[in-house]
Amino acid sequence: MSDAERQRRHRARKRKRLAVYHVEIGEHVFDGLEAAGLVTMDAADDRAAVERALGIALRGWADAQKSSRVTPGVPWRGYEPGSQRS
């Protein structure tokens, strides 16, 4: 990718207010992805494969974080503005 193309994409993301982070992953992170079956050692140099594996791992982590905040066993009651709890 040329510098001009990289700058154009950066400006487009900035207009959309998207954050892009450059991340270097260590061996331990790659080992974890491999242990989870998300990527193989053969794909270590394949940037797209590693990006997909990281995306899947991050979505799984985010889903686990959201579900851990839900209190199990408590029925949900709909909220209606102006109603009072008894």
OpenMM code with the backbone's topology and positions (N, CA, C; nanometers):
from openmm import Vec3, app, unit

residues = "MET SER ASP ALA GLU ARG GLN ARG ARG HIS ARG ALA ARG LYS ARG LYS ARG LEU ALA VAL TYR HIS VAL GLU ILE GLY GLU HIS VAL PHE ASP GLY LEU GLU ALA ALA GLY LEU VAL THR MET ASP ALA ALA ASP ASP ARG ALA ALA VAL GLU ARG ALA LEU GLY ILE ALA LEU ARG GLY TRP ALA ASP ALA GLN LYS SER SER ARG VAL THR PRO GLY VAL PRO TRP ARG GLY TYR GLU PRO GLY SER GLN ARG SER".split()
positions = [
    Vec3(0.0858, -0.1170, 0.0000),
    Vec3(0.0000, 0.0000, 0.0000),
    Vec3(0.0903, 0.1232, 0.0000),
    Vec3(0.0597, 0.2166, -0.0851),
    Vec3(0.1417, 0.3370, -0.0952),
    Vec3(0.1095, 0.4326, 0.0189),
    Vec3(0.1973, 0.5290, 0.0388),
    Vec3(0.1741, 0.6284, 0.1448),
    Vec3(0.0482, 0.7096, 0.1172),
    Vec3(0.0253, 0.7436, -0.0102),
    Vec3(-0.0941, 0.8217, -0.0455),
    Vec3(-0.2214, 0.7438, -0.0125),
    Vec3(-0.2229, 0.6143, -0.0447),
    Vec3(-0.3389, 0.5309, -0.0145),
    Vec3(-0.3590, 0.5182, 0.1365),
    Vec3(-0.2520, 0.5004, 0.2098),
    Vec3(-0.2595, 0.4901, 0.3557),
    Vec3(-0.3156, 0.6190, 0.4159),
    Vec3(-0.2692, 0.7337, 0.3673),
    Vec3(-0.3182, 0.8632, 0.4174),
    Vec3(-0.4651, 0.8836, 0.3831),
    Vec3(-0.5057, 0.8432, 0.2611),
    Vec3(-0.6450, 0.8562, 0.2206),
    Vec3(-0.7351, 0.7719, 0.3114),
    Vec3(-0.6943, 0.6493, 0.3387),
    Vec3(-0.7732, 0.5635, 0.4270),
    Vec3(-0.7774, 0.6182, 0.5689),
    Vec3(-0.6655, 0.6748, 0.6150),
    Vec3(-0.6608, 0.7338, 0.7486),
    Vec3(-0.7587, 0.8510, 0.7590),
    Vec3(-0.7603, 0.9381, 0.6573),
    Vec3(-0.8534, 1.0519, 0.6592),
    Vec3(-0.9982, 1.0044, 0.6549),
    Vec3(-1.0265, 0.9016, 0.5772),
    Vec3(-1.1629, 0.8472, 0.5700),
    Vec3(-1.2068, 0.7922, 0.7053),
    Vec3(-1.1184, 0.7205, 0.7727),
    Vec3(-1.1521, 0.6678, 0.9059),
    Vec3(-1.1711, 0.7807, 1.0060),
    Vec3(-1.0906, 0.8840, 0.9935),
    Vec3(-1.1013, 0.9970, 1.0855),
    Vec3(-1.2348, 1.0692, 1.0667),
    Vec3(-1.2787, 1.0829, 0.9405),
    Vec3(-1.4086, 1.1458, 0.9131),
    Vec3(-1.5219, 1.0643, 0.9746),
    Vec3(-1.5085, 0.9334, 0.9730),
    Vec3(-1.6107, 0.8460, 1.0301),
    Vec3(-1.5957, 0.8312, 1.1811),
    Vec3(-1.4955, 0.8967, 1.2359),
    Vec3(-1.4660, 0.8915, 1.3797),
    Vec3(-1.4352, 0.7499, 1.4270),
    Vec3(-1.3623, 0.6763, 1.3457),
    Vec3(-1.3203, 0.5414, 1.3828),
    Vec3(-1.1794, 0.5467, 1.4389),
    Vec3(-1.1546, 0.4686, 1.5391),
    Vec3(-1.0213, 0.4612, 1.5976),
    Vec3(-0.9494, 0.3393, 1.5413),
    Vec3(-0.8260, 0.3586, 1.5033),
    Vec3(-0.7453, 0.2488, 1.4515),
    Vec3(-0.6189, 0.2427, 1.5353),
    Vec3(-0.5908, 0.1264, 1.5862),
    Vec3(-0.4740, 0.1083, 1.6704),
    Vec3(-0.3798, 0.0084, 1.6058),
    Vec3(-0.2546, 0.0402, 1.6078),
    Vec3(-0.1533, -0.0522, 1.5594),
    Vec3(-0.1052, -0.1318, 1.6799),
    Vec3(-0.1098, -0.2615, 1.6670),
    Vec3(-0.0801, -0.3486, 1.7798),
    Vec3(0.0285, -0.4474, 1.7390),
    Vec3(0.1266, -0.4613, 1.8243),
    Vec3(0.2263, -0.5658, 1.8064),
    Vec3(0.1935, -0.6753, 1.9061),
    Vec3(0.1802, -0.7965, 1.8556),
    Vec3(0.1488, -0.9063, 1.9465),
    Vec3(0.2740, -0.9882, 1.9713),
    Vec3(0.2867, -1.0324, 2.0932),
    Vec3(0.4017, -1.1133, 2.1305),
    Vec3(0.3765, -1.2607, 2.1065),
    Vec3(0.4779, -1.3392, 2.1315),
    Vec3(0.4678, -1.4835, 2.1122),
    Vec3(0.3577, -1.5445, 2.1988),
    Vec3(0.3436, -1.4949, 2.3228),
    Vec3(0.2436, -1.5529, 2.4122),
    Vec3(0.1018, -1.5311, 2.3595),
    Vec3(0.0761, -1.4175, 2.2947),
    Vec3(-0.0566, -1.3926, 2.2377),
    Vec3(-0.0799, -1.4862, 2.1197),
    Vec3(0.0211, -1.4986, 2.0350),
    Vec3(0.0078, -1.5886, 1.9201),
    Vec3(-0.0094, -1.7325, 1.9666),
    Vec3(0.0635, -1.7715, 2.0712),
    Vec3(0.0485, -1.9066, 2.1260),
    Vec3(-0.0938, -1.9303, 2.1754),
    Vec3(-0.1535, -1.8280, 2.2369),
    Vec3(-0.2913, -1.8388, 2.2842),
    Vec3(-0.3894, -1.8540, 2.1696),
    Vec3(-0.3673, -1.7781, 2.0627),
    Vec3(-0.4532, -1.7896, 1.9443),
    Vec3(-0.4405, -1.9283, 1.8818),
    Vec3(-0.3184, -1.9781, 1.8803),
    Vec3(-0.2946, -2.1115, 1.8241),
    Vec3(-0.3583, -2.2194, 1.9122),
    Vec3(-0.3468, -2.2049, 2.0433),
    Vec3(-0.4048, -2.3023, 2.1353),
    Vec3(-0.5574, -2.3050, 2.1247),
    Vec3(-0.6154, -2.1899, 2.0943),
    Vec3(-0.7610, -2.1819, 2.0788),
    Vec3(-0.8065, -2.2320, 1.9421),
    Vec3(-0.7117, -2.2634, 1.8556),
    Vec3(-0.7461, -2.3136, 1.7233),
    Vec3(-0.7865, -2.2061, 1.6255),
    Vec3(-0.7529, -2.0810, 1.6551),
    Vec3(-0.7927, -1.9700, 1.5688),
    Vec3(-0.6936, -1.9438, 1.4563),
    Vec3(-0.5687, -1.9869, 1.4733),
    Vec3(-0.4656, -1.9642, 1.3731),
    Vec3(-0.3606, -2.0741, 1.3879),
    Vec3(-0.2907, -2.1036, 1.2795),
    Vec3(-0.1847, -2.2044, 1.2861),
    Vec3(-0.0488, -2.1369, 1.2763),
    Vec3(0.0536, -2.2075, 1.3161),
    Vec3(0.1890, -2.1532, 1.3097),
    Vec3(0.2283, -2.1212, 1.1660),
    Vec3(0.1725, -2.1949, 1.0705),
    Vec3(0.2016, -2.1687, 0.9294),
    Vec3(0.1507, -2.0315, 0.8858),
    Vec3(0.0481, -1.9805, 0.9536),
    Vec3(-0.0125, -1.8527, 0.9166),
    Vec3(0.0466, -1.7360, 0.9945),
    Vec3(0.1572, -1.7573, 1.0626),
    Vec3(0.2164, -1.6510, 1.1455),
    Vec3(0.2526, -1.5275, 1.0635),
    Vec3(0.2905, -1.5459, 0.9377),
    Vec3(0.3281, -1.4323, 0.8537),
    Vec3(0.2115, -1.3804, 0.7700),
    Vec3(0.0961, -1.4443, 0.7797),
    Vec3(-0.0222, -1.4015, 0.7046),
    Vec3(-0.0994, -1.2998, 0.7889),
    Vec3(-0.0837, -1.1729, 0.7557),
    Vec3(-0.1433, -1.0656, 0.8346),
    Vec3(-0.2956, -1.0774, 0.8414),
    Vec3(-0.3591, -1.1103, 0.7301),
    Vec3(-0.5049, -1.1208, 0.7278),
    Vec3(-0.5536, -1.2330, 0.8197),
    Vec3(-0.4843, -1.3461, 0.8199),
    Vec3(-0.5243, -1.4583, 0.9054),
    Vec3(-0.5101, -1.4218, 1.0532),
    Vec3(-0.4027, -1.3527, 1.0876),
    Vec3(-0.3820, -1.3120, 1.2271),
    Vec3(-0.4853, -1.2073, 1.2669),
    Vec3(-0.5181, -1.1142, 1.1755),
    Vec3(-0.6213, -1.0140, 1.2050),
    Vec3(-0.7562, -1.0804, 1.2303),
    Vec3(-0.7923, -1.1788, 1.1467),
    Vec3(-0.9185, -1.2504, 1.1669),
    Vec3(-0.9194, -1.3221, 1.3016),
    Vec3(-0.8100, -1.3873, 1.3354),
    Vec3(-0.8015, -1.4604, 1.4621),
    Vec3(-0.8135, -1.3652, 1.5808),
    Vec3(-0.7461, -1.2508, 1.5731),
    Vec3(-0.7558, -1.1529, 1.6813),
    Vec3(-0.8974, -1.0979, 1.6921),
    Vec3(-0.9607, -1.0719, 1.5793),
    Vec3(-1.0984, -1.0219, 1.5803),
    Vec3(-1.1936, -1.1195, 1.6462),
    Vec3(-1.1794, -1.2474, 1.6125),
    Vec3(-1.2645, -1.3505, 1.6726),
    Vec3(-1.2396, -1.3590, 1.8228),
    Vec3(-1.1131, -1.3554, 1.8620),
    Vec3(-1.0788, -1.3635, 2.0047),
    Vec3(-1.1323, -1.2422, 2.0809),
    Vec3(-1.1192, -1.1231, 2.0235),
    Vec3(-1.1673, -1.0024, 2.0909),
    Vec3(-1.3191, -1.0009, 2.1017),
    Vec3(-1.3886, -1.0462, 1.9965),
    Vec3(-1.5347, -1.0525, 2.0047),
    Vec3(-1.5782, -1.1521, 2.1115),
    Vec3(-1.5107, -1.2649, 2.1197),
    Vec3(-1.5426, -1.3626, 2.2242),
    Vec3(-1.5196, -1.3060, 2.3633),
    Vec3(-1.4089, -1.2327, 2.3801),
    Vec3(-1.3802, -1.1719, 2.5093),
    Vec3(-1.4859, -1.0673, 2.5441),
    Vec3(-1.5232, -0.9842, 2.4457),
    Vec3(-1.6234, -0.8797, 2.4707),
    Vec3(-1.7584, -0.9415, 2.5063),
    Vec3(-1.7972, -1.0485, 2.4357),
    Vec3(-1.9228, -1.1154, 2.4681),
    Vec3(-1.9196, -1.1723, 2.6090),
    Vec3(-1.8073, -1.2287, 2.6479),
    Vec3(-1.7942, -1.2842, 2.7835),
    Vec3(-1.8022, -1.1733, 2.8878),
    Vec3(-1.7449, -1.0564, 2.8579),
    Vec3(-1.7506, -0.9450, 2.9523),
    Vec3(-1.8937, -0.8957, 2.9684),
    Vec3(-1.9677, -0.8874, 2.8574),
    Vec3(-2.1063, -0.8420, 2.8649),
    Vec3(-2.1916, -0.9414, 2.9407),
    Vec3(-2.1755, -1.0704, 2.9125),
    Vec3(-2.2607, -1.1696, 2.9766),
    Vec3(-2.2281, -1.1848, 3.1245),
    Vec3(-2.1065, -1.1514, 3.1660),
    Vec3(-2.0720, -1.1640, 3.3075),
    Vec3(-2.1359, -1.0537, 3.3909),
    Vec3(-2.1852, -0.9508, 3.3260),
    Vec3(-2.2494, -0.8406, 3.3989),
    Vec3(-2.3990, -0.8619, 3.4155),
    Vec3(-2.4531, -0.9642, 3.3528),
    Vec3(-2.5958, -0.9931, 3.3629),
    Vec3(-2.6174, -1.0817, 3.4849),
    Vec3(-2.7123, -1.0443, 3.5669),
    Vec3(-2.7414, -1.1222, 3.6865),
    Vec3(-2.8350, -1.2366, 3.6494),
    Vec3(-2.7882, -1.3600, 3.6610),
    Vec3(-2.8730, -1.4724, 3.6227),
    Vec3(-2.9833, -1.4969, 3.7251),
    Vec3(-3.0959, -1.5455, 3.6781),
    Vec3(-3.2033, -1.5848, 3.7682),
    Vec3(-3.2948, -1.4727, 3.8115),
    Vec3(-3.2703, -1.3508, 3.7706),
    Vec3(-3.3559, -1.2390, 3.8085),
    Vec3(-3.4408, -1.2027, 3.6873),
    Vec3(-3.5716, -1.2167, 3.6969),
    Vec3(-3.6548, -1.1843, 3.5814),
    Vec3(-3.6470, -1.0350, 3.5495),
    Vec3(-3.6484, -1.0053, 3.4214),
    Vec3(-3.6407, -0.8661, 3.3785),
    Vec3(-3.7794, -0.8076, 3.3775),
    Vec3(-3.7905, -0.6889, 3.4297),
    Vec3(-3.9173, -0.6174, 3.4261),
    Vec3(-3.9009, -0.4981, 3.3340),
    Vec3(-3.9918, -0.4850, 3.2448),
    Vec3(-3.9871, -0.3728, 3.1519),
    Vec3(-4.0023, -0.2403, 3.2258),
    Vec3(-3.9376, -0.1411, 3.1799),
    Vec3(-3.9451, -0.0087, 3.2416),
    Vec3(-4.0353, 0.0778, 3.1581),
    Vec3(-4.1300, 0.1380, 3.2205),
    Vec3(-4.2179, 0.2322, 3.1519),
    Vec3(-4.1997, 0.3665, 3.2194),
    Vec3(-4.1716, 0.4715, 3.1416),
    Vec3(-4.1547, 0.6037, 3.2011),
    Vec3(-4.2788, 0.6424, 3.2791),
    Vec3(-4.2580, 0.6976, 3.3956),
    Vec3(-4.3682, 0.7437, 3.4803),
    Vec3(-4.4219, 0.6366, 3.5727),
    Vec3(-4.3843, 0.5110, 3.5529),
    Vec3(-4.4327, 0.4067, 3.6418),
    Vec3(-4.3465, 0.4031, 3.7674),
    Vec3(-4.4062, 0.3613, 3.8768),
    Vec3(-4.3319, 0.3518, 4.0016),
    Vec3(-4.3268, 0.2063, 4.0423),
    Vec3(-4.2137, 0.1716, 4.1019),
    Vec3(-4.1991, 0.0338, 4.1497),
    Vec3(-4.2746, 0.0179, 4.2795),
    Vec3(-4.3318, -0.0989, 4.2999),
    Vec3(-4.4051, -0.1239, 4.4246),
    Vec3(-4.3209, -0.1990, 4.5233),
] * unit.nanometer
topology = app.Topology()
chain = topology.addChain("A")
for resn in residues:
    res = topology.addResidue(resn, chain)
    for name in ("N", "CA", "C"):
        topology.addAtom(name, app.Element.getBySymbol(name[0]), res)
